[in-house]
Amino acid sequence: MGIRFKAVPSHVDEHHSGLIRPHAIAKVIALRKAEEIARKYPNEWVLGCDTFVLLSNGKIAVKPRGKADARKTIELYRNSHCDVYSGLALIKMTNCHSDRSGGTNKKFVQYDKTRLYFRNFSDKEIEQYLCSNEWKGRSGSMTIEGRGGRWVKKIEGDYWNVVGLPVELLKKFLNQMCNG
């Protein structure tokens, strides 16, 4: 997008703290991340993002603890779907206080949802994928831009949201900032 940025990892607990609505979870965690970093960089625009996968069984896919966990998640994708939620928080704090709400002058918090539909795929394909180790450290045990993407037969929504940054949502906000 031609925007210069500095990546600063947050150390926010990503647990959803009893929230049950997926869009609320995504927004709250993204805002927590942005607020943590904004306290360290007052007067700078800070972007926080959090992405997770909601499986067709209604459960949030966590990062797999091992190959068996990854296999269980991937098997749920066969001839099914999942929803990818990303929360996006773009904030600027001018007076940083110790409380979470203090000092935020400008704030944009929203979410995006993309649905992925999967084709049928074989146990052999799953095993080949698991041997690639591409599933390690990935919510939902796969990445669309990697080998797992070949199982996707249809996407409803923003592809970049699935990759991890809802680009169309970010563009929308940046346009709003520039036009008013």
C-alpha positions in Angstrom: 0.0 0.0 0.0 3.1 2.2 0.0 2.9 3.0 3.7 6.1 3.1 5.7 5.7 1.3 9.0 7.6 -0.3 11.8 6.5 -3.7 13.1 6.4 -3.8 16.9 5.1 -7.1 18.4 2.6 -6.8 21.3 2.6 -9.1 24.3 -1.1 -8.9 24.9 -2.9 -12.0 26.2 -5.0 -13.1 23.2 -7.5 -15.0 25.3 -11.0 -13.8 24.6 -11.9 -13.3 28.3 -15.4 -14.7 28.1 -16.5 -12.9 25.0 -18.6 -15.2 22.8 -19.4 -13.2 19.7 -16.6 -13.6 17.1 -16.6 -10.1 15.9 -16.4 -8.7 19.4 -13.4 -11.0 20.2 -11.5 -9.9 17.1 -12.2 -6.2 17.8 -11.3 -6.3 21.5 -8.0 -8.2 21.0 -6.9 -5.9 18.1 -7.7 -2.9 20.3 -5.7 -4.3 23.2 -2.7 -4.8 20.9 -2.9 -1.3 19.5 -3.3 0.3 22.9 -0.3 -1.5 24.3 2.0 -0.3 21.5 0.4 3.2 21.4 1.4 3.8 25.0 5.0 3.2 23.9 4.7 5.5 20.8 2.5 8.5 21.8 1.5 10.8 18.9 2.0 8.0 16.4 -0.6 6.1 14.5 -0.6 2.5 15.7 -2.3 -0.5 13.9 -3.4 -3.5 15.9 -4.8 -6.6 14.3 -5.9 -10.0 15.4 -7.0 -12.9 13.2 -8.6 -16.2 14.1 -10.5 -19.0 12.5 -14.0 -20.0 13.5 -14.6 -23.6 12.4 -17.9 -24.9 11.0 -18.6 -26.6 14.3 -18.7 -23.2 16.0 -15.3 -23.5 17.8 -12.4 -21.2 17.5 -9.4 -23.0 16.0 -6.3 -22.5 18.2 -2.7 -23.0 17.2 -2.2 -26.7 17.1 -0.2 -28.3 19.9 1.0 -31.0 17.6 0.4 -32.9 14.4 -2.6 -34.7 15.8 -4.3 -31.4 16.7 -3.5 -30.1 13.2 -5.0 -33.2 11.6 -8.3 -32.9 13.5 -8.7 -29.3 12.5 -7.9 -29.9 8.8 -10.2 -32.9 8.7 -13.1 -30.5 9.7 -12.4 -28.4 6.5 -13.3 -31.3 4.1 -16.4 -30.4 2.1 -17.1 -27.7 4.7 -16.3 -24.1 5.5 -14.7 -21.9 8.1 -14.9 -18.2 8.8 -11.9 -16.0 9.3 -12.3 -13.0 11.5 -9.9 -10.2 11.8 -10.2 -7.2 14.2 -8.5 -4.0 13.1 -7.7 -1.1 15.4 -6.0 2.0 14.2 -5.4 4.5 17.0 -3.5 7.6 17.9 -2.9 8.5 21.6 -1.7 12.0 22.5 -1.8 11.7 26.4 -0.8 8.2 27.4 -2.2 7.3 30.8 -1.9 4.0 32.7 -5.6 3.2 32.2 -6.7 1.7 28.9 -9.0 4.4 27.8 -6.9 7.5 28.6 -5.4 9.5 25.9 -6.9 8.0 22.8 -7.6 11.0 20.5 -8.5 9.1 17.4 -9.6 5.6 17.1 -11.0 3.3 14.4 -12.0 -0.3 15.5 -13.8 -2.7 13.2 -13.7 -6.3 12.0 -13.9 -8.2 8.8 -15.1 -11.7 8.1 -14.2 -13.9 5.2 -15.8 -17.3 4.6 -13.7 -20.1 3.0 -15.3 -23.1 1.3 -13.3 -26.3 1.0 -13.4 -29.1 -1.5 -13.1 -32.7 -0.6 -9.5 -33.9 -0.1 -7.9 -37.2 0.8 -6.2 -38.4 3.9 -3.1 -38.7 1.8 -3.2 -35.0 0.9 -3.6 -34.2 4.6 -0.6 -36.4 5.5 1.5 -34.7 2.8 0.5 -31.3 4.1 1.3 -32.3 7.7 4.8 -33.5 6.7 5.5 -30.0 5.3 5.2 -28.5 8.8 3.4 -25.5 7.3 0.7 -26.0 9.9 3.0 -25.2 12.9 2.1 -22.0 14.7 -0.9 -21.3 12.5 -4.4 -20.7 13.8 -6.6 -23.1 11.9 -3.5 -25.2 11.1 -3.0 -23.8 7.6 -2.3 -20.7 5.5 -4.3 -19.9 2.4 -1.1 -18.5 0.7 0.6 -21.9 1.3 -0.1 -25.5 0.4 -3.4 -25.5 2.2 -4.8 -23.0 -0.1 -5.2 -25.6 -2.8 -8.1 -27.0 -0.8 -10.1 -23.8 -1.0 -12.7 -23.8 -3.7 -14.4 -20.5 -3.0 -13.8 -17.3 -1.0 -16.5 -14.9 0.2 -14.8 -11.8 1.3 -11.3 -10.3 1.4 -8.5 -12.7 0.6 -6.1 -10.4 2.5 -8.2 -10.8 5.6 -7.4 -14.5 5.5 -3.7 -13.8 5.1 -4.0 -11.7 8.3 -4.6 -8.1 7.5 -8.0 -6.9 6.3 -6.6 -4.6 3.6 -9.9 -3.5 2.2 -11.0 -2.4 5.7 -7.8 -0.6 6.3 -8.2 1.2 2.9 -11.7 2.2 3.8 -10.6 3.8 7.1 -7.6 5.6 5.4 -10.0 7.0 2.8 -12.3 8.2 5.6 -9.3 9.9 7.4 -8.2 11.7 4.2 -11.7 12.8 3.2 -13.0 14.1 6.5 
